[in-house]
Structures are given as C-alpha cells and as structure tokens.
Amino acid sequence: MSGPQEGLILDQQLLEILREAVRTRQRKEELERSIGRAVRRHDLDFRVYVQIVDELREMVHERGTTLELAASACLEEGKGEPKQ
C-alpha cells in the first residue's frame, strides 16, 4: 500500500473506539481514561488500549502536539471526524 505516513495507522475498528472515546469523554477527564472505558465497553482487552494510546503518543512525539489534538488528527485522517 502506501509508504510510511505521518499519522493514521489505526484500523477502522480502533478508529471507532477512539471516536467513541472522544465523543463520550467527560468534562476534565483524561483521554486515556475515556479510551480505556470505550475499550472495555467493546469487551476488548488491554492490548487494544495500549495499541491506541501508543499510536497517539507516537503522533504527539512526531508532531509536537497534545494527545487530544493527535486523536482529532487521527480521526480526521481516518474519516472519523470527532464532534467537538
């Protein structure tokens, strides 16, 4: 497929979990906690959580941004457009 690209590596299932986490995030709640809740809601295991958070942290490092902005960028690149 395409070569290394800044950003999207998550598959559609993981993007759906991330989209849900962003959408259901409570006020002043850490994004990681919201992701964990969404992963558990889908009856998935800790490895899925680690995969999502690892990809986001890599984007944070590469782009020099925040976890929240990395999640938004990831969703936009994956056609997940988060509602703010």
N, CA, C and O atoms as a GROMACS GRO file, in nm:
protein
  336
    1MET      N    1   0.084  -0.119   0.000
    1MET     CA    2   0.000   0.000   0.000
    1MET      C    3   0.088   0.124   0.000
    1MET      O    4   0.191   0.126  -0.068
    2SER      N    5   0.051   0.225   0.073
    2SER     CA    6   0.130   0.348   0.072
    2SER      C    7   0.247   0.336   0.168
    2SER      O    8   0.248   0.251   0.256
    3GLY      N    9   0.345   0.422   0.149
    3GLY     CA   10   0.464   0.423   0.233
    3GLY      C   11   0.434   0.481   0.369
    3GLY      O   12   0.320   0.516   0.398
    4PRO      N   13   0.536   0.492   0.452
    4PRO     CA   14   0.516   0.547   0.585
    4PRO      C   15   0.457   0.687   0.576
    4PRO      O   16   0.501   0.771   0.497
    5GLN      N   17   0.359   0.710   0.657
    5GLN     CA   18   0.285   0.835   0.652
    5GLN      C   19   0.271   0.887   0.793
    5GLN      O   20   0.250   0.809   0.887
    6GLU      N   21   0.284   1.015   0.809
    6GLU     CA   22   0.264   1.073   0.940
    6GLU      C   23   0.119   1.056   0.977
    6GLU      O   24   0.031   1.103   0.906
    7GLY      N   25   0.092   0.988   1.088
    7GLY     CA   26  -0.045   0.982   1.132
    7GLY      C   27  -0.106   0.844   1.132
    7GLY      O   28  -0.059   0.755   1.203
    8LEU      N   29  -0.208   0.827   1.054
    8LEU     CA   30  -0.300   0.715   1.063
    8LEU      C   31  -0.235   0.579   1.044
    8LEU      O   32  -0.180   0.550   0.938
    9ILE      N   33  -0.243   0.497   1.148
    9ILE     CA   34  -0.201   0.359   1.139
    9ILE      C   35  -0.314   0.272   1.195
    9ILE      O   36  -0.318   0.152   1.168
   10LEU      N   37  -0.404   0.331   1.271
   10LEU     CA   38  -0.512   0.256   1.334
   10LEU      C   39  -0.610   0.206   1.229
   10LEU      O   40  -0.642   0.275   1.133
   11ASP      N   41  -0.659   0.083   1.249
   11ASP     CA   42  -0.759   0.029   1.157
   11ASP      C   43  -0.897   0.085   1.193
   11ASP      O   44  -0.912   0.158   1.291
   12GLN      N   45  -0.995   0.050   1.115
   12GLN     CA   46  -1.128   0.109   1.132
   12GLN      C   47  -1.191   0.075   1.267
   12GLN      O   48  -1.258   0.160   1.326
   13GLN      N   49  -1.172  -0.046   1.318
   13GLN     CA   50  -1.227  -0.082   1.448
   13GLN      C   51  -1.166   0.004   1.559
   13GLN      O   52  -1.237   0.052   1.647
   14LEU      N   53  -1.036   0.024   1.552
   14LEU     CA   54  -0.969   0.105   1.654
   14LEU      C   55  -1.009   0.251   1.641
   14LEU      O   56  -1.021   0.322   1.741
   15LEU      N   57  -1.028   0.297   1.518
   15LEU     CA   58  -1.075   0.434   1.499
   15LEU      C   59  -1.215   0.452   1.557
   15LEU      O   60  -1.245   0.557   1.614
   16GLU      N   61  -1.299   0.351   1.544
   16GLU     CA   62  -1.434   0.358   1.601
   16GLU      C   63  -1.428   0.368   1.753
   16GLU      O   64  -1.504   0.444   1.814
   17ILE      N   65  -1.338   0.294   1.814
   17ILE     CA   66  -1.321   0.300   1.959
   17ILE      C   67  -1.270   0.438   1.999
   17ILE      O   68  -1.319   0.497   2.096
   18LEU      N   69  -1.173   0.491   1.926
   18LEU     CA   70  -1.121   0.624   1.954
   18LEU      C   71  -1.230   0.729   1.936
   18LEU      O   72  -1.242   0.821   2.017
   19ARG      N   73  -1.308   0.717   1.830
   19ARG     CA   74  -1.418   0.811   1.804
   19ARG      C   75  -1.516   0.810   1.921
   19ARG      O   76  -1.560   0.916   1.967
   20GLU      N   77  -1.550   0.691   1.969
   20GLU     CA   78  -1.641   0.679   2.083
   20GLU      C   79  -1.580   0.742   2.208
   20GLU      O   80  -1.650   0.810   2.284
   21ALA      N   81  -1.452   0.718   2.230
   21ALA     CA   82  -1.385   0.773   2.348
   21ALA      C   83  -1.387   0.926   2.346
   21ALA      O   84  -1.412   0.989   2.449
   22VAL      N   85  -1.361   0.985   2.230
   22VAL     CA   86  -1.362   1.131   2.219
   22VAL      C   87  -1.505   1.183   2.239
   22VAL      O   88  -1.526   1.284   2.306
   23ARG      N   89  -1.602   1.113   2.181
   23ARG     CA   90  -1.741   1.157   2.187
   23ARG      C   91  -1.799   1.147   2.328
   23ARG      O   92  -1.878   1.233   2.369
   24THR      N   93  -1.760   1.044   2.404
   24THR     CA   94  -1.820   1.021   2.536
   24THR      C   95  -1.733   1.071   2.650
   24THR      O   96  -1.766   1.051   2.767
   25ARG      N   97  -1.624   1.135   2.617
   25ARG     CA   98  -1.532   1.185   2.720
   25ARG      C   99  -1.601   1.285   2.811
   25ARG      O  100  -1.670   1.376   2.765
   26GLN      N  101  -1.583   1.265   2.939
   26GLN     CA  102  -1.644   1.353   3.038
   26GLN      C  103  -1.559   1.477   3.059
   26GLN      O  104  -1.439   1.478   3.031
   27ARG      N  105  -1.622   1.579   3.109
   27ARG     CA  106  -1.552   1.705   3.132
   27ARG      C  107  -1.429   1.685   3.221
   27ARG      O  108  -1.437   1.622   3.326
   28LYS      N  109  -1.318   1.738   3.178
   28LYS     CA  110  -1.190   1.733   3.250
   28LYS      C  111  -1.137   1.591   3.270
   28LYS      O  112  -1.049   1.570   3.353
   29GLU      N  113  -1.188   1.495   3.195
   29GLU     CA  114  -1.140   1.357   3.205
   29GLU      C  115  -1.021   1.340   3.111
   29GLU      O  116  -1.020   1.393   3.000
   30GLU      N  117  -0.922   1.265   3.157
   30GLU     CA  118  -0.807   1.235   3.072
   30GLU      C  119  -0.854   1.149   2.955
   30GLU      O  120  -0.937   1.060   2.972
   31LEU      N  121  -0.800   1.175   2.837
   31LEU     CA  122  -0.838   1.100   2.719
   31LEU      C  123  -0.807   0.951   2.736
   31LEU      O  124  -0.884   0.866   2.690
   32GLU      N  125  -0.695   0.919   2.800
   32GLU     CA  126  -0.658   0.780   2.821
   32GLU      C  127  -0.766   0.705   2.898
   32GLU      O  128  -0.796   0.589   2.867
   33ARG      N  129  -0.823   0.768   2.996
   33ARG     CA  130  -0.929   0.704   3.076
   33ARG      C  131  -1.053   0.678   2.990
   33ARG      O  132  -1.114   0.572   3.000
   34SER      N  133  -1.088   0.774   2.908
   34SER     CA  134  -1.203   0.759   2.820
   34SER      C  135  -1.179   0.647   2.717
   34SER      O  136  -1.271   0.571   2.685
   35ILE      N  137  -1.056   0.637   2.667
   35ILE     CA  138  -1.022   0.530   2.574
   35ILE      C  139  -1.036   0.394   2.644
   35ILE      O  140  -1.091   0.300   2.588
   36GLY      N  141  -0.986   0.385   2.766
   36GLY     CA  142  -0.998   0.261   2.842
   36GLY      C  143  -1.142   0.219   2.862
   36GLY      O  144  -1.175   0.101   2.850
   37ARG      N  145  -1.228   0.314   2.891
   37ARG     CA  146  -1.371   0.285   2.909
   37ARG      C  147  -1.432   0.234   2.778
   37ARG      O  148  -1.509   0.138   2.779
   38ALA      N  149  -1.398   0.299   2.666
   38ALA     CA  150  -1.451   0.256   2.537
   38ALA      C  151  -1.402   0.117   2.500
   38ALA      O  152  -1.478   0.037   2.445
   39VAL      N  153  -1.276   0.087   2.530
   39VAL     CA  154  -1.222  -0.047   2.502
   39VAL      C  155  -1.297  -0.152   2.583
   39VAL      O  156  -1.335  -0.256   2.530
   40ARG      N  157  -1.320  -0.125   2.711
   40ARG     CA  158  -1.392  -0.219   2.796
   40ARG      C  159  -1.537  -0.236   2.750
   40ARG      O  160  -1.592  -0.346   2.755
   41ARG      N  161  -1.598  -0.128   2.704
   41ARG     CA  162  -1.736  -0.133   2.657
   41ARG      C  163  -1.750  -0.226   2.536
   41ARG      O  164  -1.854  -0.288   2.516
   42HIS      N  165  -1.644  -0.237   2.458
   42HIS     CA  166  -1.643  -0.325   2.341
   42HIS      C  167  -1.590  -0.465   2.375
   42HIS      O  168  -1.568  -0.546   2.286
   43ASP      N  169  -1.571  -0.491   2.504
   43ASP     CA  170  -1.521  -0.621   2.552
   43ASP      C  171  -1.388  -0.659   2.490
   43ASP      O  172  -1.365  -0.776   2.458
   44LEU      N  173  -1.301  -0.562   2.472
   44LEU     CA  174  -1.168  -0.586   2.418
   44LEU      C  175  -1.068  -0.583   2.533
   44LEU      O  176  -1.100  -0.539   2.643
   45ASP      N  177  -0.946  -0.629   2.508
   45ASP     CA  178  -0.850  -0.637   2.616
   45ASP      C  179  -0.752  -0.520   2.618
   45ASP      O  180  -0.755  -0.431   2.533
   46PHE      N  181  -0.665  -0.526   2.716
   46PHE     CA  182  -0.570  -0.418   2.743
   46PHE      C  183  -0.477  -0.391   2.625
   46PHE      O  184  -0.433  -0.278   2.605
   47ARG      N  185  -0.447  -0.495   2.547
   47ARG     CA  186  -0.358  -0.478   2.431
   47ARG      C  187  -0.415  -0.376   2.332
   47ARG      O  188  -0.341  -0.300   2.270
   48VAL      N  189  -0.546  -0.374   2.317
   48VAL     CA  190  -0.611  -0.279   2.226
   48VAL      C  191  -0.592  -0.137   2.278
   48VAL      O  192  -0.559  -0.046   2.202
   49TYR      N  193  -0.612  -0.120   2.409
   49TYR     CA  194  -0.590   0.010   2.472
   49TYR      C  195  -0.447   0.057   2.448
   49TYR      O  196  -0.423   0.172   2.408
   50VAL      N  197  -0.351  -0.033   2.473
   50VAL     CA  198  -0.210   0.001   2.456
   50VAL      C  199  -0.181   0.039   2.311
   50VAL      O  200  -0.107   0.134   2.286
   51GLN      N  201  -0.238  -0.033   2.216
   51GLN     CA  202  -0.215  -0.005   2.075
   51GLN      C  203  -0.264   0.135   2.038
   51GLN      O  204  -0.195   0.210   1.969
   52ILE      N  205  -0.384   0.169   2.082
   52ILE     CA  206  -0.441   0.301   2.050
   52ILE      C  207  -0.358   0.412   2.114
   52ILE      O  208  -0.318   0.507   2.046
   53VAL      N  209  -0.332   0.400   2.242
   53VAL     CA  210  -0.258   0.504   2.314
   53VAL      C  211  -0.116   0.516   2.261
   53VAL      O  212  -0.062   0.627   2.252
   54ASP      N  213  -0.053   0.404   2.227
   54ASP     CA  214   0.083   0.406   2.172
   54ASP      C  215   0.086   0.483   2.040
   54ASP      O  216   0.175   0.565   2.018
   55GLU      N  217  -0.010   0.458   1.952
   55GLU     CA  218  -0.016   0.530   1.825
   55GLU      C  219  -0.036   0.680   1.847
   55GLU      O  220   0.027   0.762   1.781
   56LEU      N  221  -0.122   0.715   1.941
   56LEU     CA  222  -0.145   0.858   1.969
   56LEU      C  223  -0.020   0.923   2.026
   56LEU      O  224   0.016   1.034   1.988
   57ARG      N  225   0.046   0.855   2.118
   57ARG     CA  226   0.168   0.911   2.177
   57ARG      C  227   0.279   0.928   2.073
   57ARG      O  228   0.357   1.022   2.079
   58GLU      N  229   0.284   0.835   1.977
   58GLU     CA  230   0.381   0.848   1.869
   58GLU      C  231   0.352   0.974   1.786
   58GLU      O  232   0.444   1.046   1.748
   59MET      N  233   0.224   0.998   1.759
   59MET     CA  234   0.186   1.119   1.686
   59MET      C  235   0.222   1.245   1.765
   59MET      O  236   0.268   1.344   1.709
   60VAL      N  237   0.200   1.240   1.897
   60VAL     CA  238   0.235   1.353   1.984
   60VAL      C  239   0.384   1.382   1.971
   60VAL      O  240   0.424   1.497   1.958
   61HIS      N  241   0.464   1.279   1.976
   61HIS     CA  242   0.609   1.295   1.966
   61HIS      C  243   0.650   1.349   1.829
   61HIS      O  244   0.731   1.441   1.820
   62GLU      N  245   0.594   1.291   1.723
   62GLU     CA  246   0.631   1.331   1.587
   62GLU      C  247   0.588   1.474   1.554
   62GLU      O  248   0.660   1.548   1.488
   63ARG      N  249   0.471   1.511   1.600
   63ARG     CA  250   0.412   1.640   1.562
   63ARG      C  251   0.429   1.748   1.668
   63ARG      O  252   0.401   1.865   1.642
   64GLY      N  253   0.473   1.710   1.785
   64GLY     CA  254   0.490   1.808   1.892
   64GLY      C  255   0.357   1.870   1.933
   64GLY      O  256   0.346   1.991   1.946
   65THR      N  257   0.257   1.785   1.954
   65THR     CA  258   0.123   1.832   1.985
   65THR      C  259   0.074   1.767   2.113
   65THR      O  260   0.152   1.705   2.185
   66THR      N  261  -0.054   1.779   2.142
   66THR     CA  262  -0.113   1.717   2.260
   66THR      C  263  -0.181   1.586   2.220
   66THR      O  264  -0.204   1.561   2.102
   67LEU      N  265  -0.212   1.504   2.318
   67LEU     CA  266  -0.281   1.379   2.293
   67LEU      C  267  -0.419   1.404   2.232
   67LEU      O  268  -0.462   1.331   2.142
   68GLU      N  269  -0.486   1.506   2.280
   68GLU     CA  270  -0.619   1.538   2.229
   68GLU      C  271  -0.615   1.581   2.083
   68GLU      O  272  -0.699   1.539   2.003
   69LEU      N  273  -0.517   1.664   2.048
   69LEU     CA  274  -0.504   1.707   1.909
   69LEU      C  275  -0.460   1.592   1.819
   69LEU      O  276  -0.500   1.584   1.703
   70ALA      N  277  -0.378   1.502   1.872
   70ALA     CA  278  -0.337   1.385   1.795
   70ALA      C  279  -0.458   1.295   1.768
   70ALA      O  280  -0.471   1.241   1.658
   71ALA      N  281  -0.545   1.279   1.866
   71ALA     CA  282  -0.666   1.198   1.848
   71ALA      C  283  -0.756   1.261   1.741
   71ALA      O  284  -0.809   1.190   1.655
   72SER      N  285  -0.774   1.392   1.747
   72SER     CA  286  -0.856   1.460   1.647
   72SER      C  287  -0.798   1.444   1.508
   72SER      O  288  -0.871   1.419   1.412
   73ALA      N  289  -0.666   1.459   1.496
   73ALA     CA  290  -0.600   1.444   1.366
   73ALA      C  291  -0.614   1.302   1.315
   73ALA      O  292  -0.640   1.280   1.196
   74CYS      N  293  -0.598   1.206   1.403
   74CYS     CA  294  -0.610   1.066   1.364
   74CYS      C  295  -0.750   1.036   1.314
   74CYS      O  296  -0.767   0.967   1.213
   75LEU      N  297  -0.851   1.088   1.382
   75LEU     CA  298  -0.989   1.066   1.340
   75LEU      C  299  -1.019   1.136   1.208
   75LEU      O  300  -1.089   1.082   1.123
   76GLU      N  301  -0.967   1.256   1.191
   76GLU     CA  302  -0.988   1.327   1.064
   76GLU      C  303  -0.924   1.253   0.948
   76GLU      O  304  -0.984   1.241   0.841
   77GLU      N  305  -0.803   1.203   0.969
   77GLU     CA  306  -0.732   1.130   0.863
   77GLU      C  307  -0.803   0.998   0.834
   77GLU      O  308  -0.797   0.948   0.722
   78GLY      N  309  -0.870   0.942   0.934
   78GLY     CA  310  -0.940   0.815   0.917
   78GLY      C  311  -1.087   0.834   0.889
   78GLY      O  312  -1.165   0.739   0.899
   79LYS      N  313  -1.127   0.955   0.854
   79LYS     CA  314  -1.266   0.988   0.825
   79LYS      C  315  -1.355   0.967   0.946
   79LYS      O  316  -1.470   0.925   0.933
   80GLY      N  317  -1.300   0.997   1.064
   80GLY     CA  318  -1.377   0.977   1.185
   80GLY      C  319  -1.430   1.105   1.245
   80GLY      O  320  -1.502   1.101   1.345
   81GLU      N  321  -1.397   1.216   1.186
   81GLU     CA  322  -1.436   1.350   1.230
   81GLU      C  323  -1.505   1.356   1.366
   81GLU      O  324  -1.626   1.334   1.374
   82PRO      N  325  -1.431   1.386   1.471
   82PRO     CA  326  -1.492   1.396   1.603
   82PRO      C  327  -1.580   1.518   1.614
   82PRO      O  328  -1.551   1.622   1.555
   83LYS      N  329  -1.688   1.505   1.688
   83LYS     CA  330  -1.776   1.621   1.712
   83LYS      C  331  -1.726   1.689   1.837
   83LYS      O  332  -1.713   1.625   1.942
   84GLN      N  333  -1.699   1.817   1.829
   84GLN     CA  334  -1.645   1.893   1.942
   84GLN      C  335  -1.755   1.971   2.007
   84GLN      O  336  -1.730   2.042   2.105
   0.00000   0.00000   0.00000
